[in-house]
Amino acid sequence: MDAEEFRAASREAWEGAARGWAARREAFQGAAAPVSEWLVDALDPQPGQTILELTAGPGDTGLLAAQRVRPGGRLISTDGAAAMVAVAQARAEELGLADVVEARTMEAEWIDLPTASVDGVLSRWGIMLLADPEAALRETRRVLRPGGRLALAVWDRAEANPWSMGRLMADLLGTVPEPGQPGPFALGDPERVRELLEAAGFGDAEVSALDFAFTAAGPEQWWEQQLDCSPTLRGALAQLSPADHYKARDRVDQALEAFTEPGGTVRIPARTLTAAASA
């Protein structure tokens, strides 16, 4: 993997996905709320503190923390995609948090902040997508004040996350990511997460699993959500002929049958690894 080429392609993909994430915010965050709440509780932000969110996407987790740092505190919400940063900034304004939130375009592997300048760092489902997660964690350790806290979430193994349609996606893409390559499940091993945290200089690292579920009103709504939020899926489908596109959709519908409730609602299990550590 050429790291610079990967970063450029990833940034372009997430720039294109920002509008879909903004449109699907309510549904996605409704499902993911237990993860965001765990992360913020583990960080335990206090009034007057400065909190940094890395790989923030639309910023929902950091905005929960922003409500706790008043008065006198600040949330720095960052993402590598400028369009995602704009989504987070708009949401902060909607929630009346514009005076607390500073939304900035920033790469997690090169944090543009002084050493020992923040009290806590959050990251939900972003570190495993980076070309160099070790660098991001070292940078995180650098910008944290002594005793500061990090709380992050990465996906558990693909087998524990049937929402990913792993076999179908592998068939669509024609490849399976090599071990160690960036991807949703690249850090799906608790011991690997703990090793990375310790190597970056963190202490008291705790890693655990958290189960929740993604829901949709029906298979059609679930499919539309995926298309809006997954640049990987959209890119894969764009390479298919119309006939193969329909075949892929049929396979998705078949897979969803196991997760469709009597009333038609789709409910698909998900498992994330959550981690907290001290600087």
N, C-alpha and C positions, 0 to 999 in steps of 0.2 A: 504493500500500500504506500503510495506517495502521500505523505501527510498533508502537504499544502494543497494538492489537488482534492483530497478528501474534504478538507476544511472549506474550500471554495464551493464545492458541489453541495455540501451540507448547508452552508449558509444560504445558497440560492434556493434550495428546496424549502427551507423554513421561512424564507421571505415569502415564497409563494403560498405557504400553508397558513399564514397569519390570518387572512380573512376568514378562512374556514374555522379556525380556532375561536375567533371572536364570535362567529355565528353560533357555534356549538358550546359556548362557554357554560351556559346554565346546565345542560345535560351532563357534560363531562365533569364539571366541578361538583355537581350533585352526587355523582358516583364516587369521585375521588376525595370528597371532603374528609373522610376518616384519616386519609394519609396526610393531608395538609394539616389537620388538627393535631395529629401525632407529632409532626415535625415542629410545629410552633410550640406545643406544650413541652417538647424535649428541649427546645431552645430557651423557653421561658423568658421572653423579652420583657424588659422593665422600662418604665418611663425614663426618658432622657437618653436611652441607648441608641447606638447606630447599628442597624442590621443590614447586611448585604444579602441579596438573593442572586444566585448565579443560575444561568440557563433558565431564566424565569418564565420563558414563553409568555402567555398572557398575564402572568403575574399574580395569580389568585392566592398562592400560598403566602407570598410576601405581604400581600395586602391584609391578610389576617394578622400578621405580625405588626404591621403598621398601626393597627388600631390599639396595640398594647404599649407603644413607645411614647404616646402622648402623656403629658406635655413634654416638649423639649427634645424629643427623639427624632430619628430619621430612618427611613427605609431607602436603600439604594437598590433599585430593581434593575437588573441587567440581563441582557441576552445578546448573542452574536448577530441576530437578525434585527435590523432596524425596524422592520414592519411589526415584529412582535413587541418591541419596545413601545411603539406607538399605541398598540392595543392595551398594554399595561398602563400607560400614561392616561389614556382615555378612561379606563376603568377606575383609576384612582380619582379622577375628577368626578366621575359619576357618584362615587362613594363619599365625596367630600373630604378626600385625603390628600389633595394636591399640595397642601402646605407641609405634609409629612414625607411625601414620596418624591424621590428624584429618580426618574427613569433614564437609563443610559445604555447606549450600545457599547458592549464590552465583551471580550473573549474571556472565558473562564480560565484558560491556560496562561493568560497574561493579564492579571488583574491590575487595572490602572488606578491603584490607590496606594497611599503610603503604608509602610510597615507599621503594624500594631495600631491600626486606625479604626477598627470596627469591633463591636462586642459580640456579634453572632453572625453566622453564615448559614443560609438555607439553600438547598438545591433539591428539587423534586424531578426525578426522571430525566436528568440531563447528563450527569457525569459519565454514564456508560456509553453515551453517544459521541464522546470527544475522541479525537485522535490520540491524545495523551492525557488520560485521567490522572496519572501520577503527577504530572506537572500542575494540573489544576488543584490537586489537593495540597501540594507543596506551596503554591501561591496562596491558597486559602489559609494555611497555617501561618504564612508570613504576615498577612494583613490582620489577623486576629490579635487582639490584645491578650496579654497573659491571663489565663483563666477563662478566655472566651470560648464559646461553644460552636460546634458545627453539628447540624442535623441534615441528613440527606436520605433520599430514597432512590433505589434502583430496582429494576424488575428482577424477580426470582427467575428460575429456569423457565424455559419456554413450555415445558411439560406442565408446569403449575399455572400457566396462563393461556387457557384455551381460547380466549378472545383474540389471540394473535394469529390464529389459523396457521400455525407454523408450517405444516406440510404443504398446505395450499400456497402459502407465500413462497416457499422454497421452489415449488413447481413453477410458479409465475415468474420468479426471478431467474430461474435456471441455475441458481447457485445457493449454497449454504455458507454463511460467513465463517471464515476460518477462526479457530480458537484464538482469542486475544484481539480480534478485529473489533472495531467499534460497532455497536448494534444494541437493540433493546435488551438483549439477554447476555451481553458481554460480561457483566459483573453479577451473574446469577448464583454465585458461590459465596456464602457468608464468610468463609475463611479468606477468600481473596479480598473481599471488602475490608476485613479486619487487617490483613497484611498491608494493604495500600494505606490505610489510615495510620498504622504504626510506622510505616516507612516514611511517611510525611511528617512525622514528629508528634502525632496526636497521642494522648493518653486516655485511659479509662474508656476505650472504645467498646461500645455495646451494639451488637447487630442482632436483629430479630426479624421475624416474618409477620406480616399483617395481611389478613385476608379481607377482601371486599368483593363487590360485583359491579360490572357495567350493565346498564339496562337501556332498553329502547322499547318504544311502543309496539314494534313488530320488526320482522326481518328487513322490510324495505327501509324503515327508519334507521335500523342499525347499519345497513349498507351505506346509506347516505352519510351517516356520521363518519364512517371510516374513510370514505372518499374525501370528505371535507378536511379531515384532520391528519391523514396519513400521506405524506408526499411519496413514500416508498410504494404504497399501493397504487396511487395515481400514476406514478411513473411506470410501474409494471404493466398496468392495464393499457397504457398508451401504446405499448409495443405489440399488443395482441390484435389479431384480426377480429372483426365483429363476431364471427362464429365462435372463436376461442374465448372472447369476452363473455358471451352468453354461457358457454360451458363453465367458465370460472364462477360465474354468478350462481349457476345451478348447484355447483359443489358447495358454495357458501351456504345456500339455502338448506341443503342436505345436512351440513354440519350444524346449522343453527337449530335443527329440529330437536336435538338433545337438550337445548337450553330454552326452548319456547314453552311458556306456561299455558295452562288451559285457556286463559283469556286472550292469548296471543302475544303477551309481553315477553320480550327476550331478556333473559337474565344470565349473564356469563361470568363465571368465577374469575377472579384475578388475585394474584398474590405478589406483594412487593416486599423487598427487604428494606428495612428502616435501620438507620445507624445514627448514633450520637457519640460525640467524643469531645474532649477538652483540649485546648491549646496549652 
